[in-house]
Amino acid sequence: MSDLTNLTVAGIRDGFRKGDFSAREVADAFNSAVAAGKPLNAFLVETPEHAIAAAEVADRGRASGELRALSGVPLGIKDLFCTAGYQTTAASHILEGFVPTYESTITAKLFGAGAGMLGKLNMDQFAMGSSNETSAFGNVLSPWRRSDGGNAPLAPGGSSGGSSSAVAARMAPAATGTDTGGSIRQPAAFTGISGIKPTYGRCSRWGTVAFASSLDQAGPMARDVRDCAILLEVMSGFDAKDATSLDLPVPQWEAGLSGDLKGKKVGIPKEYRVDGMPAEIEALWQQGIAWAKDAGAEIVEISLPHTKYALPTYYIIAPAEASSNLARYDGVRYGQRELPDGANLQDMYAATRAAGFGNEVKRRILIGTYVLSAGFYDAYYTKAQKVRALIARDFERAFEQCDVLLTPTAPSAAFALGEKSADPIAMYLNDVFTVPASLAGLPAMSVPAGLDGQGLPLGLQIIGRPLDEQGVLNAGLAIEQRAGFNARAEKWW
């Protein structure tokens, strides 16, 4: 039997149903891969017993003719999702030791569909970062290395860096991620996998540790577009416990998959050609345009005139919401508590937050508190919300001329760990292509499309109309079919 860890979610599902292997064999194979992949630091908590228990249920179910959507499929779960009975930290010391007594809606849906959990995945602390270097529990390493033999470990992207690394290294067939400003799409591009952020409200946020509530959205990260469609169907749906959840039926995205783009118009936003963008990114973008044409699409140039304001707008709104959301971590109710001798309540708050939060989290809380303060609220936060509305309007007008947009996912391939950590602005620029869709609440995905000169993955991004995940997935499939991307990281770890 070939290595089961090379199978996709669809391959595991279909092979299990045909009786080619047992769910227990799949769980054992991936549990072994997780144990062997420890040097990547992708998992904060390993849960082989959860994966085995789900596999045994799946095997009994197959014997009795009871099959569920994800029977036999083990997954990695980003440590932002609360999992009953398993530590959930958001990769921060301030939540170290916190074991939820409840299940997030997303994980409840996945486990209810038959999936098992391989473990909780490392991430940027509270999802704040683009390289997975802000985790309180150490950097996640990308399984990729430069072809010139350079030894510097590479960033797996962020904040879902543990998810991207685990899927790329074949430690999990797929994983959950969250995307606030690009944290599914950018790490997917860096590691040569696919990932989709659905329309805001498609997936419940209940039981997911909050960063920026008007932006956070869960989504799947997997080896290919079909797997993303399979998982997104399970993860989506109305949740009465989430006030932002959309009360809409969940389409059958997998059944609707088609790489035929005849009659579709693909928009190319001229504002996404940024100064200093590597020639390789531009060349890949042009190749993507050619692939879209080959799939039958008409190419139209469109304009998103407020794109240049998206990044500063995001870095006002997101920290403002983070400042509010993270005020609950004060040492009183749960998580870390620091109580110096003779300390009063205010001293405890200050000591707990100083010890528990990392530098990037503190930076964003300070920025957010500043822009929400009485003297600056209108000058910064109110103005940013107005610009956000203009950015959303740009997309509305663009979609009067086209069905989906095609852009690069990130302005570069993966960079070395430590290369940008001393310059927050350089780090924030990694999100320049992903943030606009997040501000507008649009569905968007990254698909691997090629390699740069150093043999590192590059991704293309597809952005769709609100609720048109099918259009995004279909355009992604068209690119995937023509790119024929099958490169994978050499096993150096």
Residue pairs with C-beta under 8 A, 6 or more apart in sequence:
1 21
1 25
3 29
4 12
4 21
4 25
4 26
4 29
4 30
5 29
5 30
5 33
5 170
5 171
5 173
6 170
7 15
7 26
7 173
8 173
8 222
8 223
8 224
8 226
8 227
9 70
9 73
9 173
9 174
9 222
9 223
9 226
9 227
9 230
9 231
10 226
10 227
10 230
12 26
12 72
12 73
12 173
13 69
13 70
13 71
13 72
13 73
13 230
15 21
16 22
16 23
16 26
16 58
16 62
16 71
16 72
16 73
17 62
17 67
17 71
17 72
19 62
22 55
22 59
22 72
23 54
23 55
23 56
23 58
23 59
23 62
23 71
23 72
24 52
24 55
24 56
24 59
26 55
26 72
26 73
26 74
27 48
27 51
27 52
27 54
27 55
27 74
27 116
28 52
30 51
30 74
30 118
30 171
30 172
30 173
31 46
31 48
31 51
31 52
31 74
31 118
33 169
33 170
33 171
33 172
34 43
34 46
34 48
34 118
34 119
34 166
34 171
34 172
35 46
37 43
37 166
37 169
37 171
37 493
39 141
39 493
40 140
40 141
40 142
40 143
40 165
40 166
40 169
40 171
40 493
41 122
41 137
41 138
41 139
41 140
41 141
41 162
42 76
42 121
42 122
42 140
42 156
42 161
42 162
42 163
42 165
42 166
42 169
42 171
43 76
43 118
43 119
43 120
43 121
43 122
43 162
43 166
43 171
44 79
44 87
44 89
44 91
44 119
44 120
44 121
44 122
44 137
44 162
45 79
45 86
45 87
45 119
45 120
46 118
46 119
47 86
47 117
47 118
47 119
47 120
48 118
48 119
50 86
50 116
50 117
50 118
51 74
51 116
51 117
51 118
52 116
53 116
54 74
54 111
54 114
54 115
54 116
54 117
55 72
55 74
55 116
57 114
58 67
58 68
58 71
58 72
58 114
59 72
61 67
61 68
61 71
61 114
62 71
62 72
67 114
68 112
68 113
68 114
69 113
69 114
69 230
69 233
69 234
70 110
70 113
70 114
70 115
70 230
70 231
70 234
71 113
71 114
72 114
73 114
73 115
73 116
73 173
73 174
74 115
74 116
74 117
74 118
74 172
74 173
75 110
75 115
75 116
75 117
75 118
75 172
75 173
75 174
75 175
75 176
76 117
76 118
76 119
76 120
76 121
76 162
76 163
76 166
76 167
76 171
76 172
76 174
76 175
76 176
77 83
77 107
77 110
77 117
77 119
77 120
77 121
77 175
77 176
78 120
78 121
78 123
78 160
78 162
78 163
78 175
78 176
78 177
78 178
79 88
79 89
79 90
79 91
79 120
79 121
79 122
79 123
79 162
80 88
80 90
80 123
80 127
80 178
80 208
80 209
81 88
81 104
81 106
81 107
81 176
81 207
81 208
81 209
81 218
82 88
82 100
82 102
82 103
82 104
82 107
82 207
82 208
82 209
83 100
83 103
83 104
83 107
83 117
83 120
84 100
84 101
84 102
84 103
85 99
85 100
85 101
86 99
86 100
86 117
86 120
87 96
87 97
87 98
87 99
87 120
88 95
88 98
88 99
88 100
88 120
88 209
89 95
89 96
89 98
89 136
89 137
90 123
90 125
90 126
90 127
90 209
91 122
91 123
91 124
91 125
91 126
91 134
91 135
91 136
91 137
92 125
92 126
92 136
92 356
92 357
92 358
92 361
93 136
93 336
93 355
93 356
93 357
93 358
94 329
94 335
94 336
94 352
94 353
94 355
94 356
94 357
95 209
95 329
95 334
95 335
95 336
95 356
96 136
96 335
96 336
97 335
97 336
98 334
98 335
100 207
102 207
103 111
103 207
104 204
104 206
104 207
104 208
105 204
105 206
105 207
105 239
105 241
105 242
106 176
106 203
106 204
106 207
106 208
106 218
106 235
107 117
107 176
107 207
108 207
109 234
109 235
109 237
110 176
110 231
110 234
110 235
111 117
113 234
115 234
118 166
118 171
118 172
121 160
121 162
121 163
121 166
121 175
122 132
122 135
122 137
122 138
122 140
122 161
122 162
123 132
123 135
123 140
123 158
123 159
123 160
123 161
123 162
123 163
124 130
124 131
124 132
124 133
124 134
124 135
124 158
124 159
124 161
124 183
124 360
125 134
125 135
125 136
125 357
125 358
125 360
125 361
126 209
126 211
126 322
126 326
126 361
127 159
127 160
127 178
127 180
127 183
127 209
127 211
127 216
128 134
128 159
128 211
128 322
128 360
128 361
128 364
129 135
129 158
129 159
129 360
129 427
130 155
130 157
130 158
130 159
130 182
130 183
130 186
130 427
130 428
130 430
130 431
131 139
131 155
131 156
131 157
131 158
131 161
131 415
131 417
131 420
131 421
131 427
131 430
132 139
132 140
132 155
132 156
132 157
132 158
132 159
132 161
132 162
132 165
132 187
133 139
133 155
133 158
133 417
133 418
133 421
134 158
134 358
134 359
134 360
134 361
136 358
139 153
139 155
139 417
140 156
140 161
140 162
140 165
141 153
141 154
141 156
141 165
141 417
141 493
142 153
142 154
142 155
142 156
142 157
142 161
142 164
142 165
142 168
142 190
142 191
142 414
142 489
143 156
143 165
143 168
143 169
143 191
143 489
143 491
143 492
143 493
144 154
144 168
144 190
144 191
144 192
144 414
144 455
144 456
144 457
144 489
145 151
145 153
145 154
145 489
145 490
145 492
146 152
146 154
146 454
146 455
146 456
147 454
147 455
147 456
148 454
150 416
150 454
152 416
152 417
152 418
152 419
153 416
153 417
154 190
154 414
154 415
154 416
154 417
154 456
155 161
155 190
155 414
155 415
155 416
155 417
155 419
156 162
156 164
156 165
156 168
156 187
156 190
156 191
156 414
157 164
157 183
157 186
157 187
157 188
157 189
157 190
157 191
157 410
157 414
157 430
158 183
158 186
158 187
159 178
159 180
159 183
159 187
160 175
160 177
160 178
160 179
160 183
160 184
160 187
160 195
160 221
161 187
162 175
163 175
163 176
163 177
163 187
163 221
164 175
164 177
164 187
164 188
164 190
164 191
164 193
164 195
164 221
165 171
165 191
166 172
166 175
167 173
167 174
167 175
167 191
167 193
167 221
167 222
167 223
168 191
168 192
168 193
168 488
168 489
169 489
169 491
169 493
170 488
173 222
173 223
173 227
174 220
174 221
174 222
174 223
174 227
174 231
175 220
175 221
175 222
176 218
176 219
176 220
176 221
176 235
177 183
177 184
177 187
177 188
177 195
177 218
177 219
177 220
177 221
178 184
178 208
178 211
178 216
178 217
178 218
178 219
179 185
179 195
179 197
179 216
179 217
179 218
179 219
179 434
179 438
180 211
180 212
180 215
180 216
180 217
180 318
180 438
181 215
181 314
181 318
181 431
181 434
181 435
181 438
182 410
182 430
182 431
182 433
182 434
182 435
182 438
184 195
184 196
184 197
184 219
184 221
184 446
185 195
185 197
185 409
185 410
185 434
185 444
185 445
185 446
185 459
185 461
186 409
186 410
186 430
186 431
186 434
186 446
187 195
187 221
188 194
188 195
188 221
188 409
188 446
188 448
188 459
189 409
189 410
189 446
189 448
189 457
189 458
189 459
189 461
190 410
190 413
190 414
190 456
190 457
190 459
191 414
191 457
191 489
192 448
192 457
192 459
192 485
192 487
192 488
192 489
193 221
193 222
193 223
193 448
194 221
194 222
194 223
194 224
194 225
194 227
194 228
194 445
194 446
194 447
194 448
194 476
194 480
195 219
195 220
195 221
195 222
195 228
195 445
195 446
196 219
196 220
196 228
196 232
196 443
196 444
196 445
196 446
196 469
196 472
196 473
196 476
197 217
197 219
197 437
197 438
197 443
197 444
197 445
198 217
198 219
198 232
198 236
198 443
198 469
199 246
199 441
199 442
199 443
199 466
199 467
199 468
199 469
200 214
200 215
200 217
200 244
200 441
200 442
201 217
201 244
201 245
201 246
201 441
202 217
202 232
202 236
202 246
202 443
202 467
202 469
203 217
203 218
203 219
203 232
203 235
203 236
204 218
204 237
204 239
204 241
204 242
204 245
205 213
205 216
205 217
205 218
205 242
205 244
205 245
206 239
206 241
206 242
206 245
208 216
208 218
210 216
210 321
210 325
211 318
211 321
211 322
211 325
212 317
212 318
212 319
212 321
212 322
212 325
213 244
213 321
213 325
214 244
214 317
214 321
215 314
215 317
215 318
215 321
215 438
215 439
217 438
218 235
219 228
219 232
219 235
220 227
220 228
220 231
220 232
220 235
221 228
222 228
222 231
224 480
225 257
225 445
225 447
225 473
225 476
225 477
225 480
226 254
226 257
226 477
228 445
228 473
228 476
229 253
229 254
229 257
229 473
230 254
232 253
232 469
233 250
233 251
233 252
233 253
233 254
236 250
237 250
238 245
238 246
238 247
238 248
239 245
246 467
248 467
251 469
251 470
253 469
253 470
253 473
256 470
256 473
256 474
257 473
257 474
257 477
258 474
258 477
259 295
259 474
259 477
259 478
259 480
259 481
260 295
260 296
260 474
260 478
261 292
261 295
261 296
261 297
261 474
261 475
261 478
262 295
262 296
262 297
263 296
264 296
264 297
264 298
264 403
264 404
264 471
264 475
265 297
265 298
265 299
265 300
265 401
265 402
265 403
266 289
266 292
266 297
266 298
266 299
266 300
266 402
266 403
266 404
266 405
266 406
266 475
267 300
267 301
267 302
267 398
267 399
267 401
267 402
267 403
267 404
267 405
267 406
268 289
268 299
268 300
268 301
268 302
268 405
268 406
268 407
269 301
269 302
269 303
269 304
269 307
269 398
269 405
269 407
270 301
270 302
270 303
271 303
271 304
271 305
271 307
271 308
272 304
272 307
272 407
272 408
272 433
273 282
274 411
274 432
276 411
277 408
277 411
278 411
278 412
278 452
280 413
280 452
280 453
280 458
281 408
281 411
281 412
281 458
284 408
284 449
284 450
284 458
284 460
285 406
285 407
285 408
285 460
287 449
287 450
288 406
288 449
288 460
288 479
289 299
289 406
291 478
291 479
291 482
291 483
292 299
292 406
292 475
292 478
292 479
293 299
294 482
295 478
295 481
295 482
297 475
297 478
300 401
300 402
302 398
302 401
302 402
302 405
303 394
303 398
304 391
304 394
304 395
304 398
304 436
305 394
306 387
306 390
306 391
306 394
307 391
307 394
307 436
309 387
309 390
309 391
310 391
310 432
310 435
310 436
310 439
311 428
311 429
311 431
311 432
311 435
312 384
313 384
313 387
313 388
313 391
313 439
314 431
314 435
314 438
314 439
315 367
315 428
316 367
316 371
316 380
316 381
316 384
317 381
317 384
317 385
317 388
317 439
318 364
318 368
319 364
319 365
319 367
319 368
319 371
320 367
320 368
320 371
320 372
320 381
320 384
321 368
322 361
322 364
322 365
322 368
323 364
323 365
323 367
323 368
323 369
323 372
324 368
324 372
326 357
326 361
326 365
329 335
329 352
329 353
329 356
329 357
330 348
330 349
330 352
330 353
331 337
331 338
331 339
331 348
331 349
331 351
331 352
331 353
331 356
332 348
335 356
336 352
336 355
336 356
337 348
337 352
338 348
338 351
338 352
338 354
338 355
338 356
339 348
339 351
340 347
340 348
340 351
343 351
353 362
357 365
360 424
363 424
370 376
370 380
371 377
371 380
371 381
371 384
372 381
388 439
388 440
391 436
391 439
391 440
392 439
392 440
392 441
395 436
395 437
395 440
395 442
395 463
398 405
399 465
403 464
403 465
403 468
403 471
404 462
404 463
404 464
404 465
404 468
404 471
404 472
404 475
405 462
405 463
405 464
406 460
406 461
406 462
406 475
406 479
407 433
407 460
407 461
407 463
408 433
408 458
408 459
408 460
408 461
409 433
409 434
409 446
409 458
409 459
409 460
409 461
410 430
410 433
410 434
410 458
410 459
411 429
411 430
411 432
411 433
412 430
413 452
413 454
413 456
413 457
413 458
414 456
414 457
420 426
420 427
420 430
421 427
433 461
434 444
434 461
437 443
437 444
437 461
437 463
438 444
441 466
442 463
442 464
442 465
442 466
443 463
443 464
443 465
443 466
443 467
443 468
443 469
443 472
444 461
444 462
444 463
444 464
444 472
445 461
445 462
445 472
445 473
445 476
446 459
446 460
446 461
447 459
447 460
447 462
447 476
447 479
447 480
447 483
447 485
448 457
448 458
448 459
448 480
448 483
448 485
448 487
449 458
449 459
449 460
449 479
449 483
449 485
450 457
450 458
450 483
450 485
451 457
451 458
451 487
452 458
455 487
457 485
457 487
460 479
462 472
462 475
462 476
462 479
463 472
464 471
464 472
464 475
465 471
